[in-house]
Amino acid sequence: MSEFMQTPPDKNKNTRANETESENGFGFKGTDTFNNSADRRRRGVHESKSSFPLPLAIFLAVLAIVFVLKENNILDKEATDTLVKEIKTLTEIPSQKLNPVELLQQADQLPPEPILKDACLWKKNFNAETDIEQIPPTDYIRDFWPNNRPRSVEPTVDGLRHGIGHYTFADGQIYGDIPWKHGVKHGTFSLFREDGTLDQVLSYKDGHLYGVNQWFSHSGTAITSWLYIDDDTYFPTLACAKYLSYQEEYGH
């Protein structure tokens, strides 16, 4: 099933992609090699980004902790506001108070406003019925596990996957329903583990990672969340603070 999984842009988690491949052994008849992180590394395509300014990194880390405390009602609003104000003071850089989004914009690290807004809202606004042409399938690509249970059923139009592909594990547990548009992934979808827990919520546009992508632990807690502009350009979802709620950004 690892053919569709993505590894978040964290070097400490990169080995997980190869481990998942060997564990699941999922393959598709007639499919191309999918553009996941492990494959890009094998082809020598690097995903490294320029590091954020140290004050920004400190602010983001502490701010995340503050929000977790607030969401669990450990801090009330007044205490949260006071703590955030103090953090900003401590991370102050010459001649300005630190505002993470503005700092990224000033450093020319964020894309122009229209591009940023479209990427932030892509997942929220995606509608498979309107964003993917409703064309009756001309055929299906079907694959089966060794026990003859269905592994995948993918609708095709003129030989290209088009519509919602349905994927299951060998025991029948749902792996995911993935939207396709003329042969490439297009839209948002969730991938599950064999025990039924949510693993990833991914977002694609015209075959490329795009929008807010999220990864979850077995307990359902969001591990990490990133905003993708394309396969190799991504930012902390804090960049979407102007357009999305905390729950929409981080999935909890």
C-alpha positions in Angstrom: 0.0 0.0 0.0 3.0 2.2 0.3 2.7 3.2 -3.4 0.5 6.2 -2.4 2.1 7.1 1.0 4.1 10.2 1.4 6.8 10.9 4.0 6.7 14.3 5.6 9.7 16.6 4.9 11.6 15.6 8.0 15.0 13.9 7.7 14.4 12.0 10.9 11.3 10.4 9.4 12.6 9.6 6.0 13.6 6.0 6.8 9.9 5.3 7.4 9.1 5.2 3.7 11.3 2.2 3.0 10.2 0.4 6.1 6.5 0.8 5.0 7.3 -0.5 1.5 8.7 -3.7 2.9 5.9 -4.2 5.4 3.0 -3.7 3.1 4.3 -5.0 -0.2 1.5 -3.2 -2.1 1.7 -3.1 -5.9 -0.6 -2.3 -8.8 -0.9 -3.9 -12.2 -0.1 -1.5 -15.0 0.8 1.3 -12.7 3.6 3.8 -13.0 6.2 4.4 -10.3 4.5 6.9 -8.0 6.3 10.1 -7.1 6.8 9.5 -3.4 9.7 10.8 -1.2 11.5 7.5 -1.2 11.5 7.3 -5.0 12.7 10.9 -5.3 15.6 10.1 -3.0 16.6 7.0 -5.0 16.7 9.2 -8.1 18.9 11.8 -6.3 16.3 14.5 -6.1 16.9 16.3 -2.9 14.1 17.8 -0.8 16.2 20.0 1.5 15.1 23.6 2.1 17.0 26.6 3.3 16.8 26.7 7.1 14.5 29.2 8.8 16.0 32.0 10.9 16.8 30.7 14.4 14.4 33.2 16.2 11.5 32.0 13.9 12.4 28.3 14.6 12.3 29.0 18.4 9.0 30.9 18.1 7.3 28.1 16.0 8.4 25.4 18.4 7.3 27.2 21.6 4.1 28.4 19.9 3.1 24.8 19.0 3.6 23.8 22.7 1.4 26.8 23.8 -1.4 25.8 21.4 -1.3 22.2 22.6 -1.6 23.4 26.2 -4.5 25.7 25.3 -6.3 23.0 23.3 -6.1 20.7 26.4 -7.4 23.5 28.6 -4.2 23.7 30.6 -3.9 27.4 29.8 -6.8 29.8 29.6 -7.0 32.6 27.0 -5.4 35.3 29.2 -2.5 33.1 30.1 -2.0 32.1 26.5 -2.0 35.7 25.3 0.5 36.7 27.9 2.8 33.8 27.2 2.7 34.4 23.4 3.5 38.1 24.0 6.5 37.1 26.2 7.7 34.6 23.5 7.6 37.3 20.9 9.6 39.6 23.1 12.2 36.9 23.7 12.5 36.1 20.0 12.6 39.8 19.0 15.0 40.5 16.2 16.6 43.9 15.5 14.2 46.7 14.7 11.0 44.6 14.7 8.8 42.2 16.7 8.8 38.7 15.3 5.7 37.8 13.2 6.4 34.4 11.7 4.3 34.8 8.5 5.5 38.4 7.9 9.1 37.3 8.5 8.8 34.6 5.9 7.3 37.0 3.4 10.0 39.6 4.0 12.6 36.9 3.5 10.9 36.0 0.2 10.4 32.5 1.4 6.6 32.5 0.9 5.0 32.6 -2.5 2.9 35.6 -3.7 -0.3 36.1 -1.8 -2.7 34.7 -4.5 -0.6 31.5 -4.8 -0.4 31.1 -1.1 -4.1 31.6 -0.6 -5.1 29.1 -3.3 -2.8 26.4 -1.9 -4.0 27.0 1.7 -7.7 26.7 0.6 -7.3 24.0 -2.0 -8.0 21.1 0.4 -10.9 22.9 2.1 -12.6 23.9 -1.1 -12.0 20.7 -3.2 -15.1 19.0 -4.4 -14.7 15.8 -6.4 -18.0 16.2 -8.2 -17.1 19.6 -9.6 -13.3 19.5 -9.8 -13.2 16.2 -11.6 -15.2 15.8 -14.8 -18.0 13.3 -14.3 -17.3 10.9 -17.2 -18.6 7.3 -17.1 -15.8 4.8 -16.9 -15.0 2.9 -20.1 -13.2 0.1 -18.2 -11.6 -0.7 -14.8 -8.2 -1.7 -13.7 -8.6 -4.5 -11.1 -5.9 -6.1 -8.9 -6.2 -8.9 -6.3 -4.3 -10.1 -3.2 -3.0 -13.7 -3.2 -6.1 -14.7 -1.3 -8.2 -13.4 -4.3 -9.7 -10.5 -2.3 -9.8 -7.2 -4.2 -6.7 -5.1 -3.8 -7.7 -2.2 -6.0 -10.5 -1.2 -8.4 -9.7 1.8 -10.5 -12.1 3.4 -13.1 -10.5 4.4 -16.4 -11.5 6.5 -19.3 -9.6 5.9 -22.6 -7.0 3.9 -20.7 -6.3 6.5 -18.0 -7.5 6.4 -14.4 -10.3 8.8 -14.0 -12.7 9.0 -11.0 -12.4 7.5 -7.5 -10.1 4.5 -7.1 -10.9 2.1 -4.2 -8.1 0.3 -2.4 -8.2 -2.3 0.4 -5.9 -4.4 2.4 -5.8 -8.2 2.1 -8.3 -8.6 5.0 -10.8 -6.2 3.4 -9.9 -3.2 5.6 -10.1 0.1 3.6 -6.8 1.6 2.7 -8.2 4.6 0.9 -10.3 6.1 -1.9 -8.1 8.1 -4.2 -9.4 10.7 -6.7 -7.9 10.5 -10.2 -8.2 13.0 -13.1 -7.0 11.9 -16.6 -4.3 9.6 -15.2 -3.0 11.6 -12.2 -4.0 12.0 -8.6 -6.1 15.1 -8.2 -7.8 16.1 -4.9 -7.7 15.2 -1.3 -7.9 11.8 0.3 -7.2 9.9 3.5 -5.0 6.8 3.9 -5.5 4.3 6.7 -3.4 1.6 8.4 -4.4 -2.0 8.5 -5.8 -1.6 12.0 -8.2 1.1 10.7 -6.4 4.1 12.2 -5.9 7.2 10.1 -2.3 7.5 8.8 -2.2 10.4 6.3 -4.5 13.0 4.8 -2.9 14.0 1.5 -3.7 16.7 -1.1 -2.8 16.7 -4.8 -3.4 18.9 -7.7 -2.8 17.7 -11.3 -0.6 14.9 -10.0 1.6 16.9 -7.6 1.5 17.4 -3.9 -0.5 20.6 -3.3 -2.1 22.2 -0.3 -2.2 21.1 3.4 -0.9 17.6 4.0 -1.1 15.9 7.4 0.4 12.8 9.1 -1.1 11.1 12.2 0.0 8.8 15.0 -1.8 5.6 15.8 -3.7 7.4 18.6 -5.1 9.9 16.1 -2.9 12.8 17.1 -1.5 14.9 14.2 2.3 14.3 14.1 3.1 17.0 11.5 1.4 19.1 8.9 2.9 20.9 5.9 1.7 23.2 3.2 2.9 22.1 -0.3 3.1 24.5 -3.3 4.5 21.6 -5.4 6.3 18.3 -4.7 9.5 19.9 -3.5 8.3 23.3 -2.1 6.7 23.3 1.3 6.2 25.5 4.3 4.9 25.2 7.9 1.1 25.3 7.8 1.4 28.4 10.1 1.7 30.2 6.7 -2.1 29.5 6.3 -3.0 31.1 9.6 -4.8 34.0 7.7 -7.1 31.6 5.9 -7.5 28.4 8.0 -8.5 27.6 11.6 -6.1 25.8 13.9 -8.0 22.6 13.4 -7.9 22.9 9.6 -4.2 23.6 9.7 -3.1 20.8 12.0 -6.0 18.3 11.9 -6.9 18.4 15.6 
